Amino acid sequence: MLRTVLNSGGGRLCRLPSLLPHHRLMSGSSVAAIFFQPSLPADPATAIQSAGIDLSHPNTIPALLVHPDLASNYPAASRFFSWAASHDAAVLNSKCFNSMLQLAAANSDAAHFWSLVSSMRSKGYGISKTTLQAATESFRSNGMSKDADMIQKAFSAHARNAAVAEACEILRSDPNELSKLDKLNELGVEVTDEMVALVVEKVGQFPRQAMVFFNWVEQSAGAGINWGKVYNAMAKIIGREDCIEEFREVLQKMSSKEVGLDKEVYAILIDRFLKRKMFEDAVDLFRFAMGGTEKPSAQDYVFLLKKLVVRDDMDLKLVMRVVRIYQKAGNEVKSSVFDAVIKSLRSVERLGESGRVLKAMEDGGFAPDRTVHGKAVLAMCDAGNLETAHKHLARVEKSGHKLDPLVWSALVQKYSLGDDVDMAVSCLPEMLERRSGNQVGSALEALVYGLCRKKEAKEAFKVLKDLVLKKDVVPWQSTYKYLIHKLIRQGHLKEAFDVLGLMKSNGFPPYINPFITHILKSGTVDDALGLLNAMSSEEFPSRTVYMRLFQGLFKEGRHEIAQQLLSVSPGSVQNHADVLDLFYKMKIEEPTAAL
């Protein structure tokens, strides 16, 4: 059957077809005469018809082309063929084209030769073996080796395409699998990896047909076949959910022959599996590919991990497997991978799973450093999963890691902004178990900020005071300043005065500006005395504070409060030259202002 296809175009063209009557054999001279001149007669068809030539007969034109008068005049033969190709009544079959190909090759007309080959392909015609031999000999004798090689390739391509077409027809038309195998055996063709790839591609929409063909290939292929190309072509087609068992069987055969997946095929399959939610099969594919020569890249590894953590029903065992597979292949699992994972979790609003995902990666062999653990805790804090974040943080620190104090700060702040202030407070002693008192400043500031935002500045003061006095904690100066502002604003002036004492105990200079501003605007004499008592020390003479208060009260027009404060001031203040001078000036200015 296939041999008939390959030899379409007929027998030897040098022999005249016996179907033509003898008187028509002499008509070649007439045609040669008509097309002898470059300029054709007005009506070549009439002239040909009057010579008794029937161009509608399938053997006429082939016979004319081999007639000595026309075959020896290549320009005339070429003009005749071109005219016939445009004339509806003329029948140009495969024999006609093959006859003309021989003439073109014999006359070294490569351009026309390959133009004819192109036209034949478009019509579904092939090069006959007779034409192949004759044209090859002509080209080589004329020093046209390149064209001789090209025609060999063209013939092979046609033979291959014919074999592919017939194989596909067998696979599609015959419902019986055994019958298909028998018919494929009858083809009598050499199985090449290129042929296999073409057949598999054409029947790719029907994986069962592809499997029948694949089984036949395994039985029929010779030693020269490239099994890598064959198996990859097959895997590319049947890697789908409706024939996944067959796909796994192909992978097993690839393993036995030590054949790996091409990168292109891996990329196609992994994308297909993930889109169709075949996650376990995707991981199995990754494992198989990592065992081959063309291993998935680091980007492929990260891509798969990201897809696994954003699936609806995340399976942490698959995450663990992927990490283990990647690491066992001799790769380093870098910390940047977890950054990509967190980004993916954030995209699906699942940051609270960061700790579980990291634990699965650890179980797979990943060794996260303190920075990675810190990122996981921060991610869980952002998601509001504080209890899990707290447990993860405690576990990691007990194992020997000391996370950045800012990580504790984030956890404390989230607790304090929520409804669990006790948990926020309890975090600080945990920190102190593994740190000195001057290393919890950021967490304490986060706690103070959180409580103050909830209008609980007094509670923040109590916590801070206990930590300073009982745990030797050293708050940041900025924490003290912030707390003073909030205590004054929330009406807790006495506690704010006490903060000044705590600042002094930690070696910070007093922060009196908020107090003075409050007293000058609306404070009482008792308020002023409270500040002055808190400020009295050798390093900071209260006389200076007295002067700022007197001057400010006069400027605000609160002369009566200034007089009352002076009356209860110590003698050293009342009799101080600067104070006396200030009040004397104000006394002189008062009548003037009244006028």
HELIX and SHEET records of a PDB file:
HELIX    1   1 LEU A    2  LEU A    6  1                                   5    
HELIX    2   2 HIS A   22  LEU A   25  1                                   4    
HELIX    3   3 SER A   27  ILE A   34  1                                   8    
HELIX    4   4 PRO A   44  SER A   50  1                                   7    
HELIX    5   5 THR A   60  LEU A   65  1                                   6    
HELIX    6   6 PRO A   68  ALA A   71  1                                   4    
HELIX    7   7 TYR A   74  ALA A   85  1                                  12    
HELIX    8   8 SER A   94  ALA A  106  1                                  13    
HELIX    9   9 ALA A  110  LYS A  123  1                                  14    
HELIX   10  10 LYS A  129  SER A  141  1                                  13    
HELIX   11  11 SER A  145  SER A  173  1                                  29    
HELIX   12  12 GLU A  177  GLU A  186  1                                  10    
HELIX   13  13 ASP A  193  LYS A  202  1                                  10    
HELIX   14  14 PRO A  207  SER A  220  1                                  14    
HELIX   15  15 TRP A  227  ILE A  238  1                                  12    
HELIX   16  16 GLU A  241  CYS A  243  5                                   3    
HELIX   17  17 ILE A  244  SER A  256  1                                  13    
HELIX   18  18 LYS A  263  LYS A  275  1                                  13    
HELIX   19  19 PHE A  279  MET A  290  1                                  12    
HELIX   20  20 ALA A  298  VAL A  310  1                                  13    
HELIX   21  21 LEU A  316  LYS A  328  1                                  13    
HELIX   22  22 SER A  336  SER A  347  1                                  12    
HELIX   23  23 LEU A  351  GLU A  353  5                                   3    
HELIX   24  24 SER A  354  ASP A  363  1                                  10    
HELIX   25  25 ARG A  370  ASP A  382  1                                  13    
HELIX   26  26 LEU A  386  LYS A  398  1                                  13    
HELIX   27  27 PRO A  405  LEU A  417  1                                  13    
HELIX   28  28 VAL A  421  ARG A  434  1                                  14    
HELIX   29  29 GLY A  437  GLN A  439  5                                   3    
HELIX   30  30 GLY A  441  ARG A  453  1                                  13    
HELIX   31  31 ALA A  457  LYS A  471  1                                  15    
HELIX   32  32 GLN A  477  ARG A  489  1                                  13    
HELIX   33  33 LEU A  493  SER A  505  1                                  13    
HELIX   34  34 ASN A  513  SER A  522  1                                  10    
HELIX   35  35 VAL A  525  MET A  535  1                                  11    
HELIX   36  36 SER A  542  LYS A  555  1                                  14    
HELIX   37  37 HIS A  559  SER A  567  1                                   9    
HELIX   38  38 GLY A  571  GLN A  574  1                                   4    
HELIX   39  39 ALA A  577  ALA A  594  1                                  18    
END                                                                             
